[in-house]
Amino acid sequence: MGRLTTHVLDTAQGRPGNGLRIEIFRLEGEARIRLGEVVTNDDGRCDAPILEGTDFIAGEYELLFHAGEYLDRQQVAGDKPRFLDHIPLRFGVANAEEHYHVPLLLSPYSYSTYRGS
């Protein structure tokens, strides 16, 4: 069964990005349909897959990471507005029977992602 997972790592502090709010959207043409919201646990992961089973279908998705809220809670200094506040990651799912792992490596001034395993 396919599923969607994520993992947030705070590369500036060298630890998991816990308590980071993430919204999930399915993109259908110009429409952006909100499917839900999760918050990362102490390990920077979600307690369950973000999407799985019949909710996880081929198509285009967006994970919206609320990085500014997280950085504020961590008391990370920075200019206002923050350089990175909301980080949208858009990606395609070609085969919904596979595991799509979309991690975020985060610092106050940069981020990166990849398709993990």
Rosetta constraint file for C-alpha pairs under 8 A:
AtomPair CA 1 CA 52 HARMONIC 7.35 0.50
AtomPair CA 1 CA 53 HARMONIC 6.30 0.50
AtomPair CA 1 CA 96 HARMONIC 7.91 0.50
AtomPair CA 1 CA 97 HARMONIC 5.24 0.50
AtomPair CA 1 CA 98 HARMONIC 6.83 0.50
AtomPair CA 1 CA 99 HARMONIC 7.87 0.50
AtomPair CA 2 CA 52 HARMONIC 5.97 0.50
AtomPair CA 2 CA 53 HARMONIC 6.49 0.50
AtomPair CA 2 CA 56 HARMONIC 7.04 0.50
AtomPair CA 2 CA 96 HARMONIC 5.23 0.50
AtomPair CA 2 CA 97 HARMONIC 3.96 0.50
AtomPair CA 2 CA 98 HARMONIC 4.37 0.50
AtomPair CA 2 CA 99 HARMONIC 4.99 0.50
AtomPair CA 2 CA 100 HARMONIC 7.59 0.50
AtomPair CA 3 CA 49 HARMONIC 6.22 0.50
AtomPair CA 3 CA 50 HARMONIC 7.43 0.50
AtomPair CA 3 CA 51 HARMONIC 5.58 0.50
AtomPair CA 3 CA 52 HARMONIC 4.23 0.50
AtomPair CA 3 CA 53 HARMONIC 6.90 0.50
AtomPair CA 3 CA 56 HARMONIC 6.42 0.50
AtomPair CA 3 CA 96 HARMONIC 7.22 0.50
AtomPair CA 3 CA 97 HARMONIC 7.46 0.50
AtomPair CA 3 CA 98 HARMONIC 6.69 0.50
AtomPair CA 3 CA 99 HARMONIC 4.95 0.50
AtomPair CA 3 CA 100 HARMONIC 6.21 0.50
AtomPair CA 4 CA 49 HARMONIC 5.66 0.50
AtomPair CA 4 CA 50 HARMONIC 5.46 0.50
AtomPair CA 4 CA 51 HARMONIC 5.15 0.50
AtomPair CA 4 CA 52 HARMONIC 6.42 0.50
AtomPair CA 4 CA 56 HARMONIC 7.49 0.50
AtomPair CA 4 CA 99 HARMONIC 6.11 0.50
AtomPair CA 4 CA 100 HARMONIC 4.92 0.50
AtomPair CA 4 CA 101 HARMONIC 5.83 0.50
AtomPair CA 4 CA 102 HARMONIC 7.61 0.50
AtomPair CA 5 CA 45 HARMONIC 7.96 0.50
AtomPair CA 5 CA 46 HARMONIC 7.33 0.50
AtomPair CA 5 CA 48 HARMONIC 7.88 0.50
AtomPair CA 5 CA 49 HARMONIC 5.09 0.50
AtomPair CA 5 CA 50 HARMONIC 5.60 0.50
AtomPair CA 5 CA 51 HARMONIC 7.48 0.50
AtomPair CA 5 CA 99 HARMONIC 7.79 0.50
AtomPair CA 5 CA 100 HARMONIC 6.43 0.50
AtomPair CA 5 CA 101 HARMONIC 4.76 0.50
AtomPair CA 5 CA 102 HARMONIC 6.32 0.50
AtomPair CA 5 CA 103 HARMONIC 7.91 0.50
AtomPair CA 6 CA 45 HARMONIC 6.17 0.50
AtomPair CA 6 CA 46 HARMONIC 6.97 0.50
AtomPair CA 6 CA 50 HARMONIC 7.80 0.50
AtomPair CA 6 CA 101 HARMONIC 5.41 0.50
AtomPair CA 6 CA 102 HARMONIC 4.86 0.50
AtomPair CA 6 CA 103 HARMONIC 4.75 0.50
AtomPair CA 6 CA 104 HARMONIC 7.39 0.50
AtomPair CA 7 CA 40 HARMONIC 7.69 0.50
AtomPair CA 7 CA 44 HARMONIC 5.41 0.50
AtomPair CA 7 CA 45 HARMONIC 4.57 0.50
AtomPair CA 7 CA 46 HARMONIC 7.31 0.50
AtomPair CA 7 CA 101 HARMONIC 7.94 0.50
AtomPair CA 7 CA 102 HARMONIC 7.10 0.50
AtomPair CA 7 CA 103 HARMONIC 4.58 0.50
AtomPair CA 7 CA 104 HARMONIC 6.25 0.50
AtomPair CA 8 CA 16 HARMONIC 6.08 0.50
AtomPair CA 8 CA 17 HARMONIC 4.97 0.50
AtomPair CA 8 CA 18 HARMONIC 7.49 0.50
AtomPair CA 8 CA 20 HARMONIC 7.96 0.50
AtomPair CA 8 CA 40 HARMONIC 7.55 0.50
AtomPair CA 8 CA 44 HARMONIC 4.91 0.50
AtomPair CA 8 CA 45 HARMONIC 6.52 0.50
AtomPair CA 8 CA 103 HARMONIC 5.81 0.50
AtomPair CA 8 CA 104 HARMONIC 4.83 0.50
AtomPair CA 8 CA 105 HARMONIC 5.97 0.50
AtomPair CA 8 CA 106 HARMONIC 7.15 0.50
AtomPair CA 9 CA 14 HARMONIC 7.44 0.50
AtomPair CA 9 CA 15 HARMONIC 6.04 0.50
AtomPair CA 9 CA 16 HARMONIC 4.46 0.50
AtomPair CA 9 CA 17 HARMONIC 4.96 0.50
AtomPair CA 9 CA 44 HARMONIC 6.41 0.50
AtomPair CA 9 CA 103 HARMONIC 7.90 0.50
AtomPair CA 9 CA 104 HARMONIC 6.36 0.50
AtomPair CA 9 CA 105 HARMONIC 4.93 0.50
AtomPair CA 9 CA 106 HARMONIC 6.06 0.50
AtomPair CA 10 CA 14 HARMONIC 5.78 0.50
AtomPair CA 10 CA 15 HARMONIC 5.38 0.50
AtomPair CA 10 CA 16 HARMONIC 5.57 0.50
AtomPair CA 10 CA 17 HARMONIC 5.09 0.50
AtomPair CA 10 CA 105 HARMONIC 6.17 0.50
AtomPair CA 10 CA 106 HARMONIC 4.96 0.50
AtomPair CA 10 CA 107 HARMONIC 5.96 0.50
AtomPair CA 11 CA 15 HARMONIC 6.76 0.50
AtomPair CA 11 CA 105 HARMONIC 6.14 0.50
AtomPair CA 11 CA 106 HARMONIC 5.66 0.50
AtomPair CA 11 CA 107 HARMONIC 5.65 0.50
AtomPair CA 12 CA 106 HARMONIC 7.29 0.50
AtomPair CA 12 CA 107 HARMONIC 5.06 0.50
AtomPair CA 12 CA 108 HARMONIC 7.50 0.50
AtomPair CA 16 CA 42 HARMONIC 6.97 0.50
AtomPair CA 16 CA 43 HARMONIC 5.38 0.50
AtomPair CA 16 CA 44 HARMONIC 4.58 0.50
AtomPair CA 17 CA 40 HARMONIC 7.17 0.50
AtomPair CA 17 CA 42 HARMONIC 7.58 0.50
AtomPair CA 17 CA 43 HARMONIC 7.27 0.50
AtomPair CA 17 CA 44 HARMONIC 4.63 0.50
AtomPair CA 17 CA 70 HARMONIC 7.90 0.50
AtomPair CA 18 CA 39 HARMONIC 7.84 0.50
AtomPair CA 18 CA 40 HARMONIC 5.15 0.50
AtomPair CA 18 CA 41 HARMONIC 5.15 0.50
AtomPair CA 18 CA 42 HARMONIC 4.84 0.50
AtomPair CA 18 CA 43 HARMONIC 6.29 0.50
AtomPair CA 18 CA 44 HARMONIC 4.55 0.50
AtomPair CA 18 CA 45 HARMONIC 7.56 0.50
AtomPair CA 19 CA 39 HARMONIC 5.57 0.50
AtomPair CA 19 CA 40 HARMONIC 4.96 0.50
AtomPair CA 19 CA 41 HARMONIC 5.96 0.50
AtomPair CA 19 CA 42 HARMONIC 7.22 0.50
AtomPair CA 19 CA 44 HARMONIC 7.45 0.50
AtomPair CA 19 CA 70 HARMONIC 6.92 0.50
AtomPair CA 20 CA 39 HARMONIC 5.36 0.50
AtomPair CA 20 CA 40 HARMONIC 5.32 0.50
AtomPair CA 20 CA 44 HARMONIC 7.80 0.50
AtomPair CA 20 CA 65 HARMONIC 7.23 0.50
AtomPair CA 20 CA 66 HARMONIC 6.52 0.50
AtomPair CA 20 CA 67 HARMONIC 6.88 0.50
AtomPair CA 20 CA 69 HARMONIC 7.53 0.50
AtomPair CA 20 CA 70 HARMONIC 5.46 0.50
AtomPair CA 21 CA 37 HARMONIC 7.13 0.50
AtomPair CA 21 CA 38 HARMONIC 5.92 0.50
AtomPair CA 21 CA 39 HARMONIC 4.43 0.50
AtomPair CA 21 CA 40 HARMONIC 6.70 0.50
AtomPair CA 21 CA 65 HARMONIC 6.26 0.50
AtomPair CA 21 CA 66 HARMONIC 5.52 0.50
AtomPair CA 21 CA 67 HARMONIC 7.89 0.50
AtomPair CA 21 CA 70 HARMONIC 7.76 0.50
AtomPair CA 22 CA 37 HARMONIC 5.61 0.50
AtomPair CA 22 CA 38 HARMONIC 5.34 0.50
AtomPair CA 22 CA 39 HARMONIC 6.05 0.50
AtomPair CA 22 CA 40 HARMONIC 7.94 0.50
AtomPair CA 22 CA 63 HARMONIC 6.45 0.50
AtomPair CA 22 CA 64 HARMONIC 5.43 0.50
AtomPair CA 22 CA 65 HARMONIC 4.64 0.50
AtomPair CA 22 CA 66 HARMONIC 6.13 0.50
AtomPair CA 23 CA 34 HARMONIC 7.40 0.50
AtomPair CA 23 CA 35 HARMONIC 7.71 0.50
AtomPair CA 23 CA 36 HARMONIC 5.88 0.50
AtomPair CA 23 CA 37 HARMONIC 4.31 0.50
AtomPair CA 23 CA 38 HARMONIC 6.50 0.50
AtomPair CA 23 CA 63 HARMONIC 5.74 0.50
AtomPair CA 23 CA 64 HARMONIC 5.04 0.50
AtomPair CA 23 CA 65 HARMONIC 6.74 0.50
AtomPair CA 24 CA 34 HARMONIC 6.03 0.50
AtomPair CA 24 CA 35 HARMONIC 5.54 0.50
AtomPair CA 24 CA 36 HARMONIC 5.51 0.50
AtomPair CA 24 CA 37 HARMONIC 6.06 0.50
AtomPair CA 24 CA 50 HARMONIC 7.88 0.50
AtomPair CA 24 CA 61 HARMONIC 7.28 0.50
AtomPair CA 24 CA 62 HARMONIC 5.84 0.50
AtomPair CA 24 CA 63 HARMONIC 4.78 0.50
AtomPair CA 24 CA 64 HARMONIC 6.41 0.50
AtomPair CA 25 CA 32 HARMONIC 6.10 0.50
AtomPair CA 25 CA 33 HARMONIC 5.19 0.50
AtomPair CA 25 CA 34 HARMONIC 4.37 0.50
AtomPair CA 25 CA 35 HARMONIC 5.34 0.50
AtomPair CA 25 CA 36 HARMONIC 7.36 0.50
AtomPair CA 25 CA 61 HARMONIC 5.60 0.50
AtomPair CA 25 CA 62 HARMONIC 5.07 0.50
AtomPair CA 25 CA 63 HARMONIC 6.50 0.50
AtomPair CA 26 CA 32 HARMONIC 5.94 0.50
AtomPair CA 26 CA 33 HARMONIC 5.16 0.50
AtomPair CA 26 CA 34 HARMONIC 6.59 0.50
AtomPair CA 26 CA 35 HARMONIC 6.88 0.50
AtomPair CA 26 CA 59 HARMONIC 7.57 0.50
AtomPair CA 26 CA 60 HARMONIC 6.04 0.50
AtomPair CA 26 CA 61 HARMONIC 4.48 0.50
AtomPair CA 26 CA 62 HARMONIC 6.40 0.50
AtomPair CA 27 CA 31 HARMONIC 5.81 0.50
AtomPair CA 27 CA 32 HARMONIC 4.76 0.50
AtomPair CA 27 CA 33 HARMONIC 6.29 0.50
AtomPair CA 27 CA 59 HARMONIC 7.47 0.50
AtomPair CA 27 CA 60 HARMONIC 5.26 0.50
AtomPair CA 27 CA 61 HARMONIC 5.45 0.50
AtomPair CA 27 CA 62 HARMONIC 7.16 0.50
AtomPair CA 28 CA 32 HARMONIC 6.44 0.50
AtomPair CA 28 CA 33 HARMONIC 7.60 0.50
AtomPair CA 28 CA 59 HARMONIC 7.92 0.50
AtomPair CA 28 CA 60 HARMONIC 7.24 0.50
AtomPair CA 38 CA 46 HARMONIC 6.93 0.50
AtomPair CA 38 CA 50 HARMONIC 7.20 0.50
AtomPair CA 39 CA 46 HARMONIC 6.47 0.50
AtomPair CA 40 CA 44 HARMONIC 4.99 0.50
AtomPair CA 40 CA 45 HARMONIC 4.89 0.50
AtomPair CA 40 CA 46 HARMONIC 4.79 0.50
AtomPair CA 40 CA 47 HARMONIC 7.52 0.50
AtomPair CA 41 CA 45 HARMONIC 5.45 0.50
AtomPair CA 41 CA 46 HARMONIC 5.81 0.50
AtomPair CA 41 CA 47 HARMONIC 6.74 0.50
AtomPair CA 46 CA 50 HARMONIC 7.31 0.50
AtomPair CA 51 CA 55 HARMONIC 5.96 0.50
AtomPair CA 51 CA 56 HARMONIC 5.39 0.50
AtomPair CA 52 CA 56 HARMONIC 4.90 0.50
AtomPair CA 56 CA 96 HARMONIC 6.11 0.50
AtomPair CA 57 CA 93 HARMONIC 7.51 0.50
AtomPair CA 57 CA 95 HARMONIC 7.79 0.50
AtomPair CA 57 CA 96 HARMONIC 5.11 0.50
AtomPair CA 58 CA 92 HARMONIC 7.57 0.50
AtomPair CA 58 CA 93 HARMONIC 4.93 0.50
AtomPair CA 58 CA 94 HARMONIC 5.26 0.50
AtomPair CA 58 CA 95 HARMONIC 5.77 0.50
AtomPair CA 58 CA 96 HARMONIC 5.17 0.50
AtomPair CA 59 CA 92 HARMONIC 5.69 0.50
AtomPair CA 59 CA 93 HARMONIC 5.21 0.50
AtomPair CA 59 CA 94 HARMONIC 6.57 0.50
AtomPair CA 60 CA 90 HARMONIC 7.14 0.50
AtomPair CA 60 CA 91 HARMONIC 5.78 0.50
AtomPair CA 60 CA 92 HARMONIC 4.37 0.50
AtomPair CA 60 CA 93 HARMONIC 6.13 0.50
AtomPair CA 61 CA 90 HARMONIC 5.63 0.50
AtomPair CA 61 CA 91 HARMONIC 5.55 0.50
AtomPair CA 61 CA 92 HARMONIC 6.22 0.50
AtomPair CA 61 CA 93 HARMONIC 7.65 0.50
AtomPair CA 62 CA 88 HARMONIC 6.32 0.50
AtomPair CA 62 CA 89 HARMONIC 5.34 0.50
AtomPair CA 62 CA 90 HARMONIC 4.30 0.50
AtomPair CA 62 CA 91 HARMONIC 6.44 0.50
AtomPair CA 63 CA 88 HARMONIC 5.74 0.50
AtomPair CA 63 CA 89 HARMONIC 5.19 0.50
AtomPair CA 63 CA 90 HARMONIC 6.59 0.50
AtomPair CA 64 CA 86 HARMONIC 6.53 0.50
AtomPair CA 64 CA 87 HARMONIC 5.60 0.50
AtomPair CA 64 CA 88 HARMONIC 4.39 0.50
AtomPair CA 64 CA 89 HARMONIC 6.36 0.50
AtomPair CA 65 CA 86 HARMONIC 5.69 0.50
AtomPair CA 65 CA 87 HARMONIC 5.00 0.50
AtomPair CA 65 CA 88 HARMONIC 6.31 0.50
AtomPair CA 65 CA 89 HARMONIC 7.96 0.50
AtomPair CA 66 CA 70 HARMONIC 6.74 0.50
AtomPair CA 66 CA 85 HARMONIC 6.30 0.50
AtomPair CA 66 CA 86 HARMONIC 4.85 0.50
AtomPair CA 66 CA 87 HARMONIC 6.61 0.50
AtomPair CA 67 CA 71 HARMONIC 6.09 0.50
AtomPair CA 67 CA 84 HARMONIC 6.67 0.50
AtomPair CA 67 CA 85 HARMONIC 5.18 0.50
AtomPair CA 67 CA 86 HARMONIC 5.65 0.50
AtomPair CA 67 CA 87 HARMONIC 6.71 0.50
AtomPair CA 68 CA 72 HARMONIC 6.04 0.50
AtomPair CA 68 CA 82 HARMONIC 6.66 0.50
AtomPair CA 68 CA 84 HARMONIC 6.39 0.50
AtomPair CA 68 CA 85 HARMONIC 4.04 0.50
AtomPair CA 68 CA 86 HARMONIC 6.54 0.50
AtomPair CA 69 CA 73 HARMONIC 6.32 0.50
AtomPair CA 69 CA 85 HARMONIC 7.40 0.50
AtomPair CA 70 CA 74 HARMONIC 6.31 0.50
AtomPair CA 71 CA 75 HARMONIC 6.24 0.50
AtomPair CA 71 CA 76 HARMONIC 5.44 0.50
AtomPair CA 71 CA 108 HARMONIC 7.24 0.50
AtomPair CA 72 CA 76 HARMONIC 6.05 0.50
AtomPair CA 72 CA 77 HARMONIC 7.97 0.50
AtomPair CA 76 CA 108 HARMONIC 7.75 0.50
AtomPair CA 78 CA 82 HARMONIC 6.34 0.50
AtomPair CA 78 CA 108 HARMONIC 7.66 0.50
AtomPair CA 79 CA 83 HARMONIC 7.39 0.50
AtomPair CA 81 CA 85 HARMONIC 7.80 0.50
AtomPair CA 82 CA 108 HARMONIC 7.94 0.50
AtomPair CA 83 CA 108 HARMONIC 7.13 0.50
AtomPair CA 83 CA 109 HARMONIC 6.21 0.50
AtomPair CA 84 CA 108 HARMONIC 6.40 0.50
AtomPair CA 84 CA 109 HARMONIC 6.42 0.50
AtomPair CA 84 CA 110 HARMONIC 7.56 0.50
AtomPair CA 93 CA 100 HARMONIC 7.65 0.50
AtomPair CA 99 CA 117 HARMONIC 7.11 0.50
AtomPair CA 100 CA 115 HARMONIC 6.72 0.50
AtomPair CA 100 CA 116 HARMONIC 7.12 0.50
AtomPair CA 100 CA 117 HARMONIC 7.07 0.50
AtomPair CA 101 CA 115 HARMONIC 5.66 0.50
AtomPair CA 101 CA 116 HARMONIC 4.90 0.50
AtomPair CA 101 CA 117 HARMONIC 5.74 0.50
AtomPair CA 102 CA 113 HARMONIC 6.70 0.50
AtomPair CA 102 CA 114 HARMONIC 6.11 0.50
AtomPair CA 102 CA 115 HARMONIC 5.25 0.50
AtomPair CA 102 CA 116 HARMONIC 6.12 0.50
AtomPair CA 103 CA 113 HARMONIC 5.60 0.50
AtomPair CA 103 CA 114 HARMONIC 6.45 0.50
AtomPair CA 103 CA 115 HARMONIC 7.25 0.50
AtomPair CA 103 CA 116 HARMONIC 6.92 0.50
AtomPair CA 104 CA 111 HARMONIC 6.81 0.50
AtomPair CA 104 CA 112 HARMONIC 5.98 0.50
AtomPair CA 104 CA 113 HARMONIC 4.99 0.50
AtomPair CA 104 CA 114 HARMONIC 7.82 0.50
AtomPair CA 105 CA 111 HARMONIC 5.35 0.50
AtomPair CA 105 CA 112 HARMONIC 5.23 0.50
AtomPair CA 105 CA 113 HARMONIC 6.26 0.50
AtomPair CA 106 CA 110 HARMONIC 6.30 0.50
AtomPair CA 106 CA 111 HARMONIC 4.58 0.50
AtomPair CA 106 CA 112 HARMONIC 6.91 0.50
AtomPair CA 107 CA 111 HARMONIC 6.13 0.50
